């Protein structure tokens, strides 16, 4: 049935003639010109005839109900096909699909959104655009579960306003793929349990895949990766023509080999002279008869070779018959070496005892026992050698067991080194504290003497020189405190590349002209929390050491990079905990560090430099700063090729924390004179004396005490105390305990602690509010300024409380 039809042009011709005549009459009536009226009529008739001719050439299309698409028929045709078919319209809507399409893609999603894989979705989207533009497109081998599909997209329809999507499975049957799937799947596991070793090798003789039993016997591990290796290299043939695994060098079970070609008969090998095609190789143990225990011995040797314990067997004469790899590692043997006698493994003094023990266990009743021996390659560490008599294994009479103590020894050395470093750190911290007291007295007396002399006096320069050397000694004590992790740090949230950039200009001047500095930074570096000034000192110390290791010039490389937790697991460091780190590596191309020195380089006062050219505190300071910052440092060296120091700093967990700004320095007041009464508590007489004289010269009234108990007595007797200055560590009663007692009766008493230890360490153990801190050694002016500021802050606190 026609839905609409346009009438032919001849139906309208009478009406067109009447309209033309009427128009001509109107024109003649208006202008009274017959020629103009006739021209008008002729033009109108010409236009009408032209229109009729065009409509005849291009007749209008009729819309019929029969022309509408019948999707029922289309779907029936799609279901008859062996491929999945879908049809989408201009809007990308699915208008028709086969049942197979619904099975492969549940829910009938509209292409290209049939898969969650973003790469596949992008490929299908691009194919759809290409089909709308060019008429057709293709996507090869998309992966959907176990399916591999080729996709053809075609633009279709009467108005070409639909896309036809055809999904055809890729079918490439291959015996090689089938065998690979069998050996690596459940069937391969069943073959292993049945004792059948199977491997597939290519035409070139290299292993392509193998089951677990073959991997265990050929490589010693069921998870070993031997793909691509030569099959023949894993096998050996004895003088009788029997086949064995190469790694089972001592006896082992002979093997029976079966070959299954994977190329069909008559299939070409590719070119003349080509080797045999891929084949499946099956191996089973071939037992040897005889009843003399040889077969049992070979089987036992095969089992022992797979065990991770150090085991060996010897005959009645003491000759070694078999040694597994673990025993060789524990005894320090090179791969492939086998000792003639067990006594060859121990020092000369223990050889007789080992020989007697082997002979006794071989000829007597079956028994077992241990003897302590010293191995030839490690004579300083006794180990336990276990022996057991065995019978019924042919020539084997004694089973020997030796534990591999290499990892245990390594851990012992690391623990011993850590314990030694901790003890040295405690010693260094105590020495630094005592030296700080001495230097405080020296510097203070120098300041007092300088007050009585003016520049130009004969003694002024000498006193100034004494003070300068004392300050230099104070720098050494700060290095000792850094090593012992007891120095004062001001940590901030920072980025390592910024620190390296800040110190690069200084390094260029320090390294000299014949040493080149190279700097490189990694991406995605996490922020760390450390003291920027101390971190700069670490980089400078390491760079200067690298320069000294290159007397003829070379390259110093500073590198920063991220070390995620996954990478830390791969490093398998016993000391480095798993976590995210930002690392900095300082390496050189110098002489390197000998192995016997590498374990001592972080110890204080240890140096390989000439006398007078090093204090031995550079690397110990670096070690202390890194450890106090929560990081880890390791040294690596290749003798003759250079050394590297790698520092791991943990990434700050609170990444959204703002970078801390450096505290603004308080404006110093020029006037340090004051009034008031100060109670000074110090157990060192020399420090107490110089501090008393310095404060008295500043106008204060000073009361003194030599320990905490005497300080409390002086506090009770005094009418009023404006400031309490106390040392932290004192005999009988220390400073914090005294201040806690004093605050009970004088809650607003200002307190100034002075100590040679780090402020952070002290504040962790001192739970007292509103106390100031003055590190030793200090000068007279520093003491006066600290006293003035402490009294002022105490007054501010009192006003706030009021």
ZAGU-307136 format. One line per field, with one value per residue (C-alpha): residue number from 1; x, y, z. Coordinates in steps of 0.5 Angstrom, whole numbers, plus 500, padded with zeros to 3 digits. Layout:
// residues N
seq	c(NUM, ...)
c1	c(X, ...)
c2	c(Y, ...)
c3	c(Z, ...)
***
This chain:
// residues 802
seq	c(1, 2, 3, 4, 5, 6, 7, 8, 9, 10, 11, 12, 13, 14, 15, 16, 17, 18, 19, 20, 21, 22, 23, 24, 25, 26, 27, 28, 29, 30, 31, 32, 33, 34, 35, 36, 37, 38, 39, 40, 41, 42, 43, 44, 45, 46, 47, 48, 49, 50, 51, 52, 53, 54, 55, 56, 57, 58, 59, 60, 61, 62, 63, 64, 65, 66, 67, 68, 69, 70, 71, 72, 73, 74, 75, 76, 77, 78, 79, 80, 81, 82, 83, 84, 85, 86, 87, 88, 89, 90, 91, 92, 93, 94, 95, 96, 97, 98, 99, 100, 101, 102, 103, 104, 105, 106, 107, 108, 109, 110, 111, 112, 113, 114, 115, 116, 117, 118, 119, 120, 121, 122, 123, 124, 125, 126, 127, 128, 129, 130, 131, 132, 133, 134, 135, 136, 137, 138, 139, 140, 141, 142, 143, 144, 145, 146, 147, 148, 149, 150, 151, 152, 153, 154, 155, 156, 157, 158, 159, 160, 161, 162, 163, 164, 165, 166, 167, 168, 169, 170, 171, 172, 173, 174, 175, 176, 177, 178, 179, 180, 181, 182, 183, 184, 185, 186, 187, 188, 189, 190, 191, 192, 193, 194, 195, 196, 197, 198, 199, 200, 201, 202, 203, 204, 205, 206, 207, 208, 209, 210, 211, 212, 213, 214, 215, 216, 217, 218, 219, 220, 221, 222, 223, 224, 225, 226, 227, 228, 229, 230, 231, 232, 233, 234, 235, 236, 237, 238, 239, 240, 241, 242, 243, 244, 245, 246, 247, 248, 249, 250, 251, 252, 253, 254, 255, 256, 257, 258, 259, 260, 261, 262, 263, 264, 265, 266, 267, 268, 269, 270, 271, 272, 273, 274, 275, 276, 277, 278, 279, 280, 281, 282, 283, 284, 285, 286, 287, 288, 289, 290, 291, 292, 293, 294, 295, 296, 297, 298, 299, 300, 301, 302, 303, 304, 305, 306, 307, 308, 309, 310, 311, 312, 313, 314, 315, 316, 317, 318, 319, 320, 321, 322, 323, 324, 325, 326, 327, 328, 329, 330, 331, 332, 333, 334, 335, 336, 337, 338, 339, 340, 341, 342, 343, 344, 345, 346, 347, 348, 349, 350, 351, 352, 353, 354, 355, 356, 357, 358, 359, 360, 361, 362, 363, 364, 365, 366, 367, 368, 369, 370, 371, 372, 373, 374, 375, 376, 377, 378, 379, 380, 381, 382, 383, 384, 385, 386, 387, 388, 389, 390, 391, 392, 393, 394, 395, 396, 397, 398, 399, 400, 401, 402, 403, 404, 405, 406, 407, 408, 409, 410, 411, 412, 413, 414, 415, 416, 417, 418, 419, 420, 421, 422, 423, 424, 425, 426, 427, 428, 429, 430, 431, 432, 433, 434, 435, 436, 437, 438, 439, 440, 441, 442, 443, 444, 445, 446, 447, 448, 449, 450, 451, 452, 453, 454, 455, 456, 457, 458, 459, 460, 461, 462, 463, 464, 465, 466, 467, 468, 469, 470, 471, 472, 473, 474, 475, 476, 477, 478, 479, 480, 481, 482, 483, 484, 485, 486, 487, 488, 489, 490, 491, 492, 493, 494, 495, 496, 497, 498, 499, 500, 501, 502, 503, 504, 505, 506, 507, 508, 509, 510, 511, 512, 513, 514, 515, 516, 517, 518, 519, 520, 521, 522, 523, 524, 525, 526, 527, 528, 529, 530, 531, 532, 533, 534, 535, 536, 537, 538, 539, 540, 541, 542, 543, 544, 545, 546, 547, 548, 549, 550, 551, 552, 553, 554, 555, 556, 557, 558, 559, 560, 561, 562, 563, 564, 565, 566, 567, 568, 569, 570, 571, 572, 573, 574, 575, 576, 577, 578, 579, 580, 581, 582, 583, 584, 585, 586, 587, 588, 589, 590, 591, 592, 593, 594, 595, 596, 597, 598, 599, 600, 601, 602, 603, 604, 605, 606, 607, 608, 609, 610, 611, 612, 613, 614, 615, 616, 617, 618, 619, 620, 621, 622, 623, 624, 625, 626, 627, 628, 629, 630, 631, 632, 633, 634, 635, 636, 637, 638, 639, 640, 641, 642, 643, 644, 645, 646, 647, 648, 649, 650, 651, 652, 653, 654, 655, 656, 657, 658, 659, 660, 661, 662, 663, 664, 665, 666, 667, 668, 669, 670, 671, 672, 673, 674, 675, 676, 677, 678, 679, 680, 681, 682, 683, 684, 685, 686, 687, 688, 689, 690, 691, 692, 693, 694, 695, 696, 697, 698, 699, 700, 701, 702, 703, 704, 705, 706, 707, 708, 709, 710, 711, 712, 713, 714, 715, 716, 717, 718, 719, 720, 721, 722, 723, 724, 725, 726, 727, 728, 729, 730, 731, 732, 733, 734, 735, 736, 737, 738, 739, 740, 741, 742, 743, 744, 745, 746, 747, 748, 749, 750, 751, 752, 753, 754, 755, 756, 757, 758, 759, 760, 761, 762, 763, 764, 765, 766, 767, 768, 769, 770, 771, 772, 773, 774, 775, 776, 777, 778, 779, 780, 781, 782, 783, 784, 785, 786, 787, 788, 789, 790, 791, 792, 793, 794, 795, 796, 797, 798, 799, 800, 801, 802)
c1	c(500, 503, 503, 504, 504, 505, 500, 503, 505, 500, 494, 496, 497, 489, 490, 497, 494, 489, 493, 498, 492, 490, 497, 498, 491, 493, 500, 497, 491, 497, 502, 498, 504, 502, 509, 511, 505, 507, 514, 511, 507, 512, 517, 512, 510, 518, 519, 513, 516, 523, 520, 516, 522, 526, 521, 520, 528, 528, 521, 520, 520, 514, 514, 512, 510, 514, 520, 521, 526, 524, 529, 525, 528, 535, 536, 534, 539, 544, 543, 544, 551, 557, 559, 556, 553, 550, 547, 547, 544, 547, 546, 550, 544, 544, 538, 539, 543, 544, 543, 551, 552, 548, 552, 559, 557, 551, 547, 547, 552, 552, 559, 564, 563, 562, 569, 571, 578, 580, 585, 580, 574, 579, 580, 573, 571, 576, 574, 567, 569, 573, 567, 562, 567, 570, 565, 568, 574, 577, 580, 584, 585, 581, 581, 575, 576, 578, 576, 580, 576, 576, 572, 569, 565, 561, 556, 550, 542, 538, 541, 547, 545, 547, 553, 554, 559, 561, 565, 569, 573, 580, 581, 588, 589, 596, 599, 605, 600, 596, 602, 604, 597, 597, 604, 603, 596, 593, 595, 602, 601, 598, 604, 609, 605, 606, 614, 613, 618, 616, 618, 617, 623, 623, 627, 633, 633, 631, 626, 620, 616, 616, 612, 614, 618, 622, 624, 625, 630, 633, 634, 633, 627, 620, 619, 625, 625, 629, 625, 630, 636, 639, 636, 642, 646, 641, 643, 649, 651, 656, 661, 656, 651, 646, 642, 642, 641, 647, 646, 646, 653, 654, 650, 643, 638, 639, 633, 629, 627, 621, 620, 613, 614, 609, 610, 605, 608, 610, 610, 615, 621, 621, 628, 633, 637, 633, 633, 627, 621, 618, 617, 615, 620, 618, 623, 622, 627, 630, 631, 638, 637, 643, 640, 647, 644, 646, 639, 637, 644, 642, 635, 638, 643, 638, 633, 639, 641, 634, 634, 636, 641, 648, 649, 654, 656, 663, 665, 668, 675, 673, 672, 667, 662, 657, 656, 650, 650, 648, 654, 658, 656, 657, 664, 666, 667, 667, 662, 664, 669, 669, 673, 677, 676, 672, 678, 680, 675, 677, 684, 690, 689, 682, 683, 685, 679, 674, 678, 677, 670, 668, 672, 668, 661, 663, 664, 661, 653, 649, 649, 650, 653, 656, 663, 666, 670, 673, 673, 679, 676, 673, 678, 675, 668, 667, 661, 658, 659, 654, 655, 651, 652, 648, 647, 644, 646, 652, 659, 656, 657, 657, 652, 655, 651, 654, 649, 650, 652, 653, 647, 647, 654, 652, 647, 652, 657, 651, 649, 656, 657, 651, 652, 659, 657, 651, 657, 661, 656, 654, 662, 662, 656, 659, 666, 662, 658, 664, 668, 663, 663, 671, 670, 664, 669, 675, 671, 667, 674, 677, 671, 672, 679, 677, 673, 679, 683, 682, 685, 692, 694, 700, 695, 689, 691, 693, 686, 683, 687, 685, 678, 678, 681, 676, 670, 674, 674, 667, 665, 669, 664, 658, 661, 661, 654, 652, 655, 652, 645, 645, 645, 640, 636, 631, 627, 623, 618, 623, 625, 631, 633, 632, 637, 642, 641, 642, 649, 651, 655, 659, 660, 663, 668, 670, 671, 676, 677, 679, 673, 666, 660, 654, 647, 641, 634, 628, 621, 615, 620, 616, 618, 622, 623, 630, 634, 636, 642, 645, 643, 647, 653, 652, 652, 658, 662, 660, 662, 669, 671, 669, 674, 679, 679, 680, 687, 688, 681, 674, 667, 662, 655, 649, 643, 636, 630, 624, 624, 617, 616, 616, 623, 625, 622, 626, 633, 632, 635, 635, 636, 632, 624, 619, 616, 617, 623, 627, 634, 640, 646, 653, 658, 665, 670, 676, 680, 674, 674, 678, 673, 677, 676, 668, 665, 669, 668, 663, 666, 669, 676, 677, 681, 685, 688, 695, 696, 693, 689, 683, 679, 676, 669, 666, 663, 661, 657, 654, 652, 649, 645, 642, 640, 637, 633, 630, 634, 639, 646, 649, 656, 658, 665, 668, 676, 679, 672, 670, 665, 658, 654, 646, 642, 634, 630, 623, 617, 613, 607, 603, 604, 599, 603, 605, 613, 615, 618, 624, 623, 624, 630, 627, 630, 636, 636, 642, 642, 644, 644, 639, 637, 634, 636, 638, 639, 645, 645, 651, 655, 662, 665, 669, 662, 659, 664, 665, 657, 657, 662, 659, 652, 654, 658, 651, 648, 645, 645, 647, 646, 649, 649, 652, 646, 639, 638, 642, 638, 632, 635, 637, 630, 627, 632, 631, 626, 625, 628, 627, 630, 633, 639, 640, 644, 640, 645, 647, 649, 644, 638, 638, 635, 629, 627, 629, 625, 619, 619, 621, 615, 610, 612, 614, 609, 611, 619, 622, 627, 633, 636, 644, 646, 651, 646, 641, 635, 630, 633, 632, 625, 623, 625, 623, 616, 616, 612, 615, 623, 628, 634, 642, 647, 654, 659, 656, 660, 659, 654, 650, 649, 647, 642, 639, 638, 635, 630, 628, 626, 622, 618, 617, 614, 610, 607, 606, 602, 598, 596, 594)
c2	c(500, 507, 512, 518, 520, 526, 527, 528, 535, 534, 535, 542, 544, 547, 551, 553, 556, 560, 563, 565, 569, 572, 575, 577, 581, 584, 586, 589, 593, 596, 598, 598, 595, 589, 587, 587, 583, 577, 577, 576, 570, 567, 567, 564, 559, 557, 557, 552, 547, 547, 545, 540, 537, 537, 533, 528, 527, 526, 524, 524, 517, 514, 512, 505, 501, 495, 499, 499, 494, 487, 486, 479, 477, 480, 476, 470, 470, 472, 466, 462, 464, 461, 468, 473, 479, 486, 492, 499, 505, 512, 514, 507, 504, 496, 495, 487, 482, 474, 469, 468, 475, 475, 468, 471, 478, 477, 483, 485, 491, 495, 495, 498, 498, 490, 489, 493, 493, 500, 498, 494, 499, 504, 499, 498, 505, 507, 502, 504, 511, 508, 504, 510, 514, 509, 504, 498, 497, 491, 489, 483, 478, 481, 477, 476, 470, 464, 467, 471, 474, 478, 484, 486, 493, 495, 500, 498, 499, 503, 510, 507, 509, 502, 499, 491, 488, 481, 477, 471, 466, 466, 458, 456, 449, 447, 441, 446, 450, 444, 440, 447, 447, 440, 441, 447, 445, 440, 434, 436, 436, 429, 427, 429, 426, 419, 420, 422, 428, 432, 437, 440, 442, 446, 444, 448, 443, 449, 448, 451, 448, 443, 440, 440, 434, 435, 442, 439, 434, 438, 445, 443, 448, 447, 454, 455, 458, 454, 456, 457, 453, 448, 441, 437, 442, 439, 431, 427, 420, 416, 411, 405, 410, 411, 418, 422, 429, 433, 436, 429, 428, 423, 416, 419, 414, 413, 415, 412, 417, 417, 422, 424, 428, 434, 435, 431, 426, 430, 437, 441, 443, 450, 449, 443, 441, 444, 440, 436, 440, 441, 434, 432, 429, 424, 421, 416, 413, 406, 402, 398, 391, 387, 387, 390, 396, 400, 402, 404, 408, 412, 413, 416, 420, 423, 425, 428, 432, 436, 437, 444, 441, 440, 432, 428, 420, 416, 409, 405, 407, 414, 416, 421, 418, 424, 431, 435, 443, 445, 441, 444, 451, 450, 447, 453, 448, 451, 448, 442, 440, 434, 432, 426, 425, 429, 431, 435, 440, 442, 445, 440, 440, 437, 432, 426, 427, 427, 421, 417, 419, 416, 410, 409, 410, 406, 399, 399, 399, 404, 410, 418, 424, 430, 433, 440, 442, 448, 449, 450, 457, 459, 457, 462, 459, 452, 448, 442, 436, 431, 423, 417, 410, 407, 400, 397, 402, 399, 402, 408, 407, 414, 420, 427, 433, 440, 446, 452, 458, 463, 467, 466, 468, 474, 476, 475, 480, 485, 484, 485, 491, 494, 493, 496, 502, 503, 502, 507, 512, 512, 512, 518, 522, 521, 524, 529, 531, 532, 536, 540, 542, 543, 547, 551, 553, 555, 559, 563, 564, 567, 571, 574, 576, 579, 584, 586, 587, 591, 589, 591, 589, 584, 578, 580, 576, 570, 569, 570, 564, 560, 561, 560, 553, 552, 553, 548, 543, 544, 543, 536, 535, 536, 531, 526, 528, 527, 520, 518, 521, 526, 533, 538, 537, 542, 537, 540, 537, 538, 535, 532, 535, 542, 540, 538, 544, 549, 545, 544, 551, 550, 543, 545, 550, 544, 539, 543, 543, 536, 533, 533, 534, 530, 531, 527, 527, 521, 522, 522, 523, 523, 528, 527, 530, 532, 538, 541, 544, 537, 534, 539, 537, 530, 531, 535, 530, 525, 529, 531, 524, 522, 528, 525, 518, 521, 524, 524, 527, 523, 524, 525, 523, 525, 521, 522, 517, 514, 507, 504, 498, 493, 495, 494, 487, 485, 488, 483, 487, 485, 492, 496, 495, 495, 501, 507, 511, 517, 515, 519, 516, 519, 515, 516, 513, 513, 508, 504, 501, 495, 490, 489, 497, 497, 495, 500, 506, 509, 508, 515, 516, 511, 514, 512, 519, 521, 524, 531, 530, 527, 527, 520, 524, 525, 519, 517, 524, 522, 516, 519, 524, 519, 515, 520, 522, 515, 513, 508, 508, 503, 503, 499, 499, 496, 496, 500, 503, 507, 507, 509, 511, 510, 514, 511, 516, 514, 518, 522, 519, 526, 528, 534, 537, 544, 545, 548, 554, 556, 559, 566, 569, 573, 580, 580, 586, 589, 590, 584, 588, 586, 585, 580, 574, 567, 561, 557, 549, 546, 540, 542, 547, 550, 551, 554, 559, 562, 562, 565, 571, 572, 573, 577, 582, 583, 586, 579, 577, 569, 564, 557, 550, 544, 539, 538, 537, 543, 547, 546, 548, 554, 556, 555, 560, 565, 571, 571, 567, 570, 565, 558, 556, 548, 543, 537, 531, 531, 526, 525, 529, 531, 538, 535, 532, 538, 543, 538, 539, 547, 548, 545, 551, 556, 554, 561, 560, 561, 555, 555, 548, 548, 541, 538, 533, 534, 538, 533, 528, 532, 534, 527, 525, 532, 533, 540, 546, 553, 551, 554, 550, 553, 548, 547, 550, 557, 564, 569, 573, 567, 566, 573, 573, 566, 569, 575, 572, 566, 571, 575, 569, 567, 574, 574, 567, 570, 575, 571, 566, 573)
c3	c(500, 498, 504, 499, 492, 488, 482, 475, 472, 466, 471, 473, 465, 464, 471, 469, 462, 465, 470, 465, 461, 467, 469, 462, 462, 468, 466, 459, 463, 468, 463, 456, 453, 449, 447, 455, 457, 451, 454, 461, 459, 455, 461, 465, 461, 460, 467, 468, 463, 466, 472, 469, 466, 472, 476, 470, 471, 478, 481, 488, 492, 495, 502, 503, 509, 506, 506, 513, 516, 519, 525, 526, 519, 520, 527, 524, 519, 524, 528, 522, 522, 526, 528, 533, 529, 532, 528, 531, 529, 528, 535, 537, 540, 539, 534, 533, 535, 534, 540, 540, 541, 547, 550, 548, 551, 557, 557, 550, 550, 544, 541, 542, 550, 550, 554, 560, 557, 555, 550, 546, 547, 544, 538, 537, 537, 532, 528, 528, 526, 520, 518, 518, 514, 509, 509, 513, 518, 522, 528, 529, 535, 541, 547, 551, 556, 552, 546, 541, 536, 529, 528, 522, 521, 515, 514, 511, 510, 504, 507, 510, 517, 520, 522, 522, 527, 526, 531, 528, 533, 531, 530, 529, 531, 533, 537, 540, 543, 545, 548, 552, 555, 557, 560, 564, 566, 571, 566, 567, 574, 574, 570, 575, 580, 576, 576, 568, 567, 560, 556, 549, 545, 539, 532, 535, 541, 546, 551, 550, 556, 561, 567, 575, 575, 569, 572, 579, 577, 571, 575, 582, 583, 581, 579, 575, 569, 563, 557, 551, 554, 551, 552, 551, 557, 562, 560, 560, 558, 562, 559, 558, 554, 559, 560, 566, 568, 568, 575, 578, 577, 583, 581, 580, 576, 569, 565, 559, 554, 549, 543, 540, 534, 534, 526, 522, 517, 511, 513, 511, 516, 512, 508, 506, 512, 517, 524, 526, 528, 535, 539, 546, 550, 556, 561, 566, 571, 569, 575, 575, 578, 581, 588, 591, 593, 587, 585, 592, 593, 586, 588, 595, 592, 587, 593, 597, 591, 592, 599, 602, 607, 606, 606, 603, 603, 605, 604, 609, 607, 608, 601, 599, 594, 594, 596, 594, 593, 600, 603, 598, 599, 607, 606, 601, 595, 588, 584, 581, 586, 590, 596, 596, 604, 609, 612, 606, 608, 615, 618, 619, 627, 626, 620, 625, 629, 623, 620, 626, 627, 620, 621, 627, 624, 618, 621, 628, 629, 626, 630, 630, 633, 632, 632, 632, 627, 624, 616, 612, 609, 616, 621, 626, 627, 629, 626, 628, 623, 624, 622, 622, 620, 614, 611, 605, 600, 597, 598, 602, 610, 613, 612, 613, 615, 615, 616, 611, 616, 611, 612, 620, 620, 616, 621, 627, 624, 622, 629, 632, 628, 630, 637, 637, 633, 639, 644, 640, 640, 647, 649, 644, 646, 654, 651, 647, 654, 658, 653, 652, 660, 659, 653, 656, 662, 657, 652, 658, 661, 655, 654, 661, 659, 653, 657, 660, 654, 648, 641, 640, 647, 648, 650, 646, 640, 644, 648, 641, 639, 645, 644, 636, 638, 643, 638, 633, 638, 640, 632, 633, 639, 635, 630, 636, 638, 631, 630, 637, 634, 640, 636, 636, 629, 626, 621, 616, 610, 604, 597, 596, 589, 592, 597, 592, 588, 594, 595, 588, 587, 593, 591, 584, 588, 593, 588, 584, 576, 575, 578, 574, 578, 575, 578, 576, 579, 578, 578, 583, 589, 595, 600, 606, 613, 615, 617, 611, 614, 616, 610, 606, 611, 609, 601, 602, 606, 601, 596, 599, 600, 593, 591, 595, 593, 586, 586, 578, 577, 575, 576, 582, 581, 585, 583, 587, 585, 588, 591, 592, 597, 592, 590, 597, 597, 591, 594, 600, 605, 612, 615, 611, 613, 607, 605, 601, 600, 597, 596, 594, 591, 591, 587, 584, 579, 584, 587, 591, 598, 600, 603, 609, 610, 608, 615, 619, 615, 619, 626, 629, 628, 623, 617, 611, 610, 612, 618, 619, 613, 616, 623, 622, 623, 617, 615, 622, 622, 616, 619, 625, 621, 617, 623, 627, 621, 621, 614, 612, 609, 605, 602, 596, 592, 586, 588, 582, 579, 585, 591, 592, 598, 598, 603, 604, 607, 609, 605, 609, 610, 611, 604, 604, 610, 608, 608, 614, 614, 618, 624, 624, 628, 634, 634, 639, 644, 644, 652, 656, 663, 668, 675, 679, 683, 679, 682, 678, 679, 676, 678, 674, 679, 673, 669, 675, 676, 670, 669, 676, 674, 667, 670, 676, 671, 667, 674, 677, 684, 683, 688, 686, 688, 686, 685, 685, 693, 694, 689, 692, 699, 696, 693, 700, 703, 698, 699, 691, 685, 678, 674, 675, 671, 672, 668, 666, 668, 675, 681, 687, 683, 676, 673, 671, 678, 681, 677, 678, 685, 685, 680, 686, 690, 685, 679, 675, 676, 669, 668, 663, 662, 660, 657, 652, 650, 644, 645, 642, 646, 653, 651, 650, 657, 660, 661, 664, 660, 659, 660, 655, 653, 652, 649, 651, 650, 650, 651, 656, 651, 649, 657, 658, 652, 654, 661, 659, 654, 659, 664, 659, 657, 664, 665, 659, 662, 668, 665, 661, 667, 671)
***
